């Protein structure tokens, strides 16, 4: 968060409503003398500001004197101070003004609780909340949705009432997954959006920069404070050729993940370009951008083209397409001769269908090889469940291609050998595939249509077909497949691929099936080979919107009540974290030295814990329960250095806190990869943690830790990870002279009395250091508001 208020609004900070009106009126005079174009049909008085973006961009280009990538154009055209902003890729911190905020229900709870704590009367930018994370898949869409509405009524009422009071739109449970709703209604070329979910980059399929953040970042933007982002590098992916046969857009990102790995995109925007781009549908581009989160990228983006224009027209936003046409060259595509920090080339003509996994989304295999590799590595070949849909692959085109495969099987009297689930991404997709017949075909081969929600993709799956710890294989069209991600079973081998490959493999019931070459057995005993999948990019009859599930905020919600019961087990008002005491942090114990991969799923598990996302104390009982302790190779079992007893990680942390004992976590590389969930940073702060010391961080998690007043530090020498023992005492020295770019010292006191000192790097800038001193970014915001 950058705590520098725009001078034009500083005086009016206490009246955010006035600020918003000023910004909207400003927009109308820049639109080429023509009628202004609304950002969405739900906010008809909030306008797209392409002319203002171009004016800002002109200032930047005059300063930089070089061609710009598309990513740079969109990002720099949202600068708060283009005349004076330092701009250096990978180094400077940009102060930006995003166009809107989107929040899913699990993270919106904490974001709105923080916004309430700020004391502000209303959100300053268009903001929405989306109920998609709290619906557990059990038996089918209607019954699961009804059950979720009952179980989560308190949370849904809180989000609905807080949206009404503070001016945020509310998408009710059953609406669909946040990223699909954003693509259908809010994303547009040139947009800068932040969302409290790591797969927010899905909107890059419509030419916007859509970036996943923590809830505290969302609060900054809703408060009309400039949002801070380290200036990203830009990785270019040049696409040539044309997709055909069984190869789909999903295979592009599966291959990119293979090349870059789960950490290769960290600190960078991935920008796609080249002639191959025009041979991918808009929703296909969304798929590619969505899963870009799995390579650690800040976000991903495609240049505006006719495929995007077609999608905008199909979703009743033709006026946006017409406006974007006017700005395609100057704003919505890269300049000739622009420079990328790295370029990857992929020929779509020769790209094979891929399947990635298990346990990590960057372990890539051509589908033609996965059977052999499963045998080699002892992965279960039998597929227990195939799952299609999710925010990554639930478009009309996806469902149509999967249904074309299923129809071929039906014609031969064949049904799925594995269990099969279908998750529509939105109510609009559900209604449209029900009307046009794809849903019926998928059900006829044995599929169960789940609710319009995240479901098994995020662990909201009441799975009954295998026992916990039973080794098994599932195949999905999801985006993430970390250990235990989908069903909390660490023995589940999860693979990700395209919906059509999932459907084909589910029919065969085994990983050892290549639909390009292998045959299935028809009901009459004859052999047949599946033909290549096909499907319309957009519905010829137009989209069926289905049930209206949107709640618009009233024009004035100041008299609305938002109640949080002190006895609630789901929601808890926040208390400010304590300020830094001005001293070095001495004699920390090591709560846990984590071994190997430690994602946000390991740090703050989802699944059944999602119900506590609005109650910080309760959800802190899942802190690091999935991490492997280097001391004993076990999960959720650490030694209490004060009592010498072994116990769960959260209980041990609470013991230290209650006894005034500071503690830290020691971790490996790319610590905190995966979800944007800020609970993984709130929990250690709430439980008394002071620092997290690792070889390297994932971008969002490092920022989230800073926001909550923690010290995210990295070993200057990565090998120093091995110097720290679980029973060591650590002291962070040099905090009185805490300065950007200057390493801190760490004194290690071993149990044998010996000491040694190592150097720790940090990426704090001066404003972030002020967060640390204040105790959190929210504390610092309050300090500035009251000045």
N, C-alpha and C positions, 0 to 999 in steps of 0.2 A: 504494500500500500504506500502510495506517495502522499504525504500529508501537506500538499501545497494546493490550496484551493484556488480555482480560477478567480482572478481579481474581480471580474464582472459579476461573480456570484457570491463572493465572500461575504458581502454585506447581507445578502439574502439567504444565508445558509440555513437559518431556522425556518425558512419557508420554501421547502423544496418544490412545492406546487408552483410557486412563482417561477422558479428556475426552469422547470419543465416547460411552462408556457413560453418563456423567453426563447428557449432553444427551438421550440416548434415554430414559432413565428419567424425566427431567423431562417428556418429552412425554406419557407415559401418563396422568398425573394431570390433564390439561387437557381430555380429550376427552368432555365432557358426561356423564361417568360411564359411558359406553358402551365397547365394545371399541375399542382403538386401531386405526387404519387405517394400514397400511404404505405408504410412499412408492412402493414397487414390489414386484413379486413376487420380485425378486432380492435385496431387502434387507428381509426381513420383521421385523427388529428395529429399523428406523429408521422413525419414524412422522411422519405429517402433523400439524403443530402449529397448527391453526387457532385454538384457544382462546388459545394464547400470542400469536399474531399479533393477535387481537382485543384482548387486554389491552394489548399494546404500542401498538396503534392508539388505544385510549382515552386513553392518556397524551398522545399526539401531538395528538389532536383537542381535548382539554382545554386544551392549550397554544395551539393555533392558532386555535381558536374560529371555524372556517369549514368549509363542506362540502368534501369531498375528491374528486378524480377517482379513477377506478379505479387508474390508474398510481400515484398517491400512496399509496393504501391498501396496495397490495401492497409497494411500495418501503419506505414508512415503517414498515410492520409488521415489517420485518427490520432495523430500526436496532439498533446495538449499545448505544447509550445514549439511549433516547427521552426521558428526563427533561431532558437537557442539550444534546442535539444541536441546533446551529444549523440551521434549515431555511429556506432562501430559494432559490426557483427561480432557476437560472442563476448563482448566486453561491457558495453554501456548498458544502462538500465533506461528503458523507454517509459515515459509517462503518457498514458493513452486514455482516450475516452471511448469505450465500447458503446455500441448502439443498443444493446439489450442484454438481459440476464435470463437464463433458463435454469431451473432447479428441479431435480427429481425429488420425490417425497422423502426418501431416506435422508438426503443431505439438506433438503429445504428446512427440515425441522430445526437443525442447529443454526442454519443461516438466518432463519427468521427470529430465533431466540436471540442471536447476536444483534440483529437489526433492532429488535425491541429494546435491547440493552443500550443501544446508541442514543435513544431518546428522540430520534427523528420522526416527523409526523407522516411521511409518505415517501415511497420510492421515487427516485428522480429520473429513472429511465424505464422504458417498458420492461416488465419482468413477469415471468410466469412460473407456476409450480405444476408439476406433473405427477399424478399418482400411478406409479408403475412398479415400484420396488417391493411393495408389501403384500403382494398377492401370491400366495403359495400354490404351486401346481399340485393337485391331488387327483381329481377324477375328471375334470373337464371345465370348460370355460365358464358356463353360467353358474354352476354350483360353487366353483372356486371363487368367483367374483363375489357372490352373495356372502360366502363365509368371510372373505377378506373385509367386506364392508362392515360386517358385524364385529370382527375381532379388532379392527383398526379404527373404529368409529371415533374414538377420542382424538387420534392423530389427524384423521381427515377433517374433523370439526375444527381443530386448531389451525390447520393449514387454510381451510376455507375462510374462517373468521379473520385470521391474520391477513390473508390476501385482501379481503373486503375492507379491513381497516386501513391497511397501508398501501393499497392501490395496485396489488399484483393479481394477474389473472390466475384462475384456478381450473385445471383440467382434472375432472373427477376420475375416480377409479373406473377402469373400463375404457378410458379414452384411448389408451395405447402407450407405447414407449416414448419417452421424452424426445429421442433423436428423430424418430419417424414423424412425430407431431411437429417438431421444429422444421423438418424438411418440407412437410406438406403445407405449413402455414406461415413460418417466420423467416426461414433462410432466404437469402437473395444474394446475387453477385455483388461483391464489394463490401459485404456486411462484416463488422467485427462484433462477435458475440462471445460472451463467456458463459460457461455452463458448469454446474457443480456435479459433473460426471466426467470420467476420463474419456468416454467415447463421444463427447461433444463434437470432435472433428468431423463427424458424419456430415455436417452442413457444408463441408468443403466440396461436396458433390454438386452444390449449387453455386460454387465460386465465392463462398464466404470464408473468412478466417474465423473458425469456431474453436474455441480453446477451453480445455478442461481445467478447472481450478478448484480450490477449496472454498468452503462457505465464507471464510473471512474476506476473500477476494470479492465475492459476490456482494458482501456488505459494503465494501469500498465503492463499488460501482453504483449500487442502489443509493448510496449516500452522496453521489455526484462528486466523489473524490477521484482524481486521476489514478488509473490502475497501472501498476508497475509490472514490467516484464523485461527480463534480460534480453537484449537485442539478439534474436535468433540468427544462427547461420542458416543457409538455404541449400538443401540437397535437391538437385534436379534429377528427375526420373524421366528419361527420354523414351517414349513409346513409339514404336514403329509397327507396321503390319496391322492385322485385323484378327479379332477373336473369332474362332470357329469351332464347330464340333462340340466336344465336352468341355472345352476350356471356357472359363467364365471370368468376370471381373474379380471374383474372390481369388483366383489363381495369381493375379497380379500382385496383390498384397502378400499372399503366402510366399511368393518368390522374393519379394522385397524383404520380408522378415528373414528369409533364409540368408539373404546377402548382408543385411545390416545387423541382424541379431536383435535381441530385446533391448539392448542399450545403444545401438548404433545411431538412432535418431535423436538421442538426448541433446537438448539445446538447439535443435534445428527444426525448421519447417520443411516438409517434403512437398515439393512442387512438381506436378506432372506436366509434361509438355511433349510436343511432337505430333506427327500425323496420326498416330494410333489413338490419340485422345478422342478424335471425332467418331471412332468406331465403338465407343463405350457409352451406354445409356447414362442418363443423369443419376438414376438410382444406383447403377453399377459404380459410378464414380463415388457415390456416397459410401458404398460398401468398402471401397479401397481406402477412403479417408478415415472411416470409422475404425478399421483395424490398424490404422497407423499408430494408434495409441500403444499397440503391443511392441513397437520398436522404440518407444520412449520419445517419439517426436512431439514437439510442442503442438503442432497440428499439421494437416495436409490440405492441399488445395489444387483444384483444376481451373484452367482458364475458361471464361464464359464462352459458350458456343451454342449451336442450334439445338443440341440435345437438351441443354438446360432451358432454352427458350420454350421448347416443346413441353417440358415438364411444368414450367410456370403457367403456360396456357392451359394445360390439362388440370391444374389445381386452381383455376380461376384467378390467376394473377398475371394475365396477359399484359396489363399496363406496366408491370414491373419489367417484363421482357422487352417491351417496346422502349422503355427508358434505358435499359441496359444496352440495347443495340446502339444507342447514341454514344455510349461511353466505352464501347468495347476496346478500342485501341488505346485511348488515353489512360484508362483506369483499370480495365478488367482483363488485361493480358500483359504479358511481359514485354519489355522493350527489346528490340533487336540488339544483340551484342551484350546482353546482360551477363553477369558473372555468377556462376554457382560454385559453392565451396566444394562440392563433389557432384559428379554426374554418374548415374547408373543407366545403362541401356538395356531395355527389354524388348525383344521382338515378339509381338503377339502372334505372328504366324507360326512360330516354333515353340511357343510356351505350352508346356504340358499341363494337364490337370494335376493339382497337388493336394496333399493331405498332410497336415502338420501335427506333431505331437509324438508321444504323450508327454504330459506334465509341463510343457513349455510351447509357446506358439511359434517359436523360430526353428524348431527341429523339423525340417521340411523333407518330404519324400514325394517324388512323382507317384501318382496312383498306380502306375505300372509296376512299381518296385515295392509298395508297402507290404504286400503279402510275404515276399521273401524276407524283408527286414523284420517283420513280426516273428517269423520263425526263428531268425537268427538271434534276436534279442529276448525271445521268450515272452513276447506280448500276447495276451489272449487274442486269438484270431476271431473267435465268435463275437459278433456284435450283439450285445444285450438290448441296447436301445439306440435308435436313430432319432435325432431331434432337428427339425428345421424351423426357421423363423428367427426371431430375436431382432434387436435393433440393427444388426449387421446385414442380415439377408432376409427381409420379409416384404420386399417390394412386390408389386403386381407381376413384374417380369420374373422374379425369383419363384414365386408360387406357380406361375404359369409353366415355367420350364420343369419344375419338379412334378407338376401334374401331368405334363406330357410324357414323362417317364412312367409315372404310375398308370396312366391310361394304357400304355403298351402292355404292361403286366396284366391289367384287368382283361384286356382283349384275349390274353392267353390263359385266363383262369388262374393267375398267380397273385398271391397276396404276400405281404411283408412277412419275412421269417423272424424279424426282430420286432420288439415293441417300437412304436412310431408315434411321435408327437409333432404337432404343428402349432407354432406360436405366431399369430398375426401381429404385425408391428403396430397397428392402429385400428380403431373402429372403422375407419374408412377402408382399409385393406380388407378387414374381416367381412364387411358388408359387400364389398365389390366381388371378392372371390366366392362368397356365398351366392350372389346373384349370377355370376358367370360360370359357376360349376366347378371351379378348381377345388374348392373345399370338399365337395361331395366326392370327387374322384380320390382325393387323398384319404378321406375317411373310408372309402370302399376297399382300399388295400389294407386297412387295419389302423389307420391313423386316428388319433384323438386330438381334436382342436382345443387348445388351451385358451386361457383368457388373454386379452390384449395387454400383455404385461411382460416383464423381464423373465419371471419364472425360473426354470432350471438354469438359465444362463448365469444367474447370480447366486445360485444355491437355494432358490426358493422352490424346492422340489421335495415333496414327501415321498421319497422313493421307497418301494416295498419289495422289488424283485430280487434284490441281493442283500446279503447281510453285511453289516459294517466290517470292513477288513477283508471282504471277499474280493479276490482279484477278478477284474472284468473289464470289458471294453465298451465304450460308447463313442458314437460318431455324431458330430453336430455341425451346423452351419454357423455356430457362435463365433466369438472373437477371442475368447480367453479360455485356457485349459490348464491352469495351475493345479497342483495337487489339491484334491478335495474341493475344488472350486464349485462344481455343479451339484454334488450330492453329499459333501462332507466326508466321503470315503477316500482315505489316502491310497487305497488299492485300485481305485477306478482309473483306468487308462483312457483319458479323454483325447480325442482327435478332432481337429477342425478342418472343414473343407466346404465346398459349395453345396447348396441345397439339392442340386440334381445328383451329385455324387453321393450324398447322404441317402437319398431316396433309392438309388441303384444298389448301394451296399446293403441297405436295409432289406431290400427284396432278396438279395443273396444271403444275407445273414452272416457275412464274413468279411474280414479285411482282405482276404485272399481272393478278391474279385476285381477285375479291371473291365469296366463296361465297354471299353473301346475294343476289346478282343475276346472276352470270355462270354460264355453262353449261360442262359437260365433254362430250366426245364419247365415246359408248359404243363397244364393240367392233364393233357392227353399223352404226356410222356415225350413229346417232341422237343427238340432243342431250338432255341431262338436267341438271337442277339438283339439287344436294345439298340434302337436307332438314336441318333444324336438328339438331345433335348432341344425344344424350341418353345418360344413363347413371346407374346406381344409385349413390347416395351411399356405401352400404356393401354388402358382399356378402350376399345373402340366405341363403347357406349358411354364413356365418361366414368368418373368415379362416383360411387354411391357413398354419400357421407355417413350413412348409418345414423345412429342415435346421436342427438346433440348432447355433448357432455362437457361443454365449456361454461364456466361461471365468470362473467366479466365483473370487475370491481365496480362499485358504485362511484359516482362522480365525487362524492364526499363521504368518506368513511370514518370521520373523526369520532362519531358517536357510537361506532360499533365496539362491542366488547370482545376481548380475547382473554379467556380465563385459563389458567394453569393451576390445577389443584396441588397443594403441597403434598398430598398423599399419593399423587399419581406415580405409577411405576413406569409410565411411558414418556412423560414429559417432565422437565425440570428447568426452572429458571436458572440462569447462570449467575455465578458470583465472580467478581473480577479476580484474576490471578494477582499474586503479590508482585510488587516492584522488585527489581534487582537491588540488593543491599549494598552495592558499591564495593564489594570485596571479591577476591578470587574465590573459586569454588574448591574447597579443600577436602581431601580424604573421602572422595566418592567411592562407594562400593560398586562393583560391577553386578548389576541385577542379572544380566544374562549376556554371555558372549555367543551370539548367534552364528551358526555354521551354515554356509552356503546360501542358496536363494532365500530371500526374506522379503516377500511381497506385502502389500497392504492387506492381503487376505491372511497372511501369517500374523501380521501385527494386530489387525482388528477384523476378525472374521465376520462374514456376512451371514447368509442363511438365517438360522433361527435368531441370530443376534440383531437382525434388522429392526425388530420391534422395539429395541432400546435406543435407537438412533437419536431420539429427542431427550434422553435421560443420561447425562454424562456419567453419573456415578454408577449406574447399573451397567452400562455398556463397557465401562472400564474393567469389568470382570472378565472380558475376553482378551485383555491386552497380552499380546505375544504368546498366546496359548498354542499357536501353530508353528512357532519357531523351534528349530532344533538346537538344543543346548550343547555346545562343543564339549562341555565337561563330562557329559554322560551319554551323548547321542540320543537323548530322549526329548520329547516335547512336553512343555508345561510342567517341568520338574527342575527346580533350581535349588541351590543350597543357600540358606539364609546365613549371611556372613556374621550376623550378630548372635544368632541362637544356635547355629550349626545344624539346624533342622532342615530337611528337604520338604519343599512344598510347591504349590502352583505359582506361576509367575505373578499374577495379579495380587494374590494374598501376600506374597513376599514384598512386593512394592508397597502395599498398604502398611505392612509392618514397619518398613523403613521410614515411611512418611510419618507415621504416628510416633516414631522414636526420634524424629528430627535428623535422620540420617540421609544425606544427599546420595543419589545414585545415578548411574549412567548405563547406557546400552552400548555394546560393542558389536559391530556388524561387518558384513563382507561387502561385495561389489553390488552396485545398482540397488542399494537398499531402498525399499519402499516403492518398487516398480508396481505397475498395475493401476488400481482404482485411484480416483482423486480423493477418496474419503479422508476428510480432515480429522475424523475421530482417531485415526492412527497417530495424529500429532496431539490432539486434545487429551487423549488418555494418559500418555506418559507425563504430561504437564500436571494433570489433575492428581496423579498418583505420586507426585513429588519428584519426578525426574528432572535432571538439570541438563544433560547433554546426551547426544547420540553421536558416537564416533565410529566411522566406517571407512571402507576403502573408497566408495563412491556412492552418490545418491541418485535416485530418479528425481526429475525436475520438480514435479508437483509436491512430492512429499517433503523435499528440502524446504520449499517455500512455506508449506503448511507448518512445519516445525518452527520456522522463524516467526511466523504470524502469532504463535502461541507462547512466545518468549523462551523457547528452547534454544539450545546451542547445537545446531547440526555442523559437525566438524569432520574433516577427512584427513587421513594420515598423509603427511607430506611424502613419506616413503611407504607405499602400500604394504611392504613387508613388515612394517612395525605392528601390523595386526597380530603377528605371531608372538610379539614380545609381551602382550598383555595376557595375564593368567586370570582365571575366574575369581581367585581370592586376592587379587591385587587391590590396592587403594590408589585412586587417581586424583590428581589435583590439576585444575586448569588455571594456569598462571598468565598474567599480563592483561587481565580484563580492565584494569584501571586505564590502560592505554589501548583499549579495543579500537582498532582503526581499520578501515577498508584496505585490503591488500596485504596487511601485516599478519603473519601467522601468530598463533598462540602457542604457548608451551604447555606440555603435559608432563608432570612428574609422576612416574610410576614407582610405587612403593611395594616391593614384593614381600611375601610373607616371611622370607628369610632375613628381612631387614635391609636388603640391598635396594638401592634406588637407581633409576636412570631417567633421563629426560628425552622426550621426543618432540618433534614439531608437528603441529596440527594446522592445516589450512582451513580457510572459511571463505564464503562468497558474500558476506554481508557488505552492503553499502552503508553510507552514513544514516540514511533514513531507517534502514532495517536495524541498525545498532540502536536507534532510538526506540524501536519496538521492544528490543531486548531490555533496555533500561527501564522502560515503562511497565514491563511485565507481559505485554502482548500488544499486538497492533490495535486491538479494540480499545485497550487502555489509552494508547497514544491518540487515537481518534477523539476520545472523550476529552483528553487534555487540550487538544487544539480547538474543539468546539467551544469549550468554556473560556478560552482566552478572549 
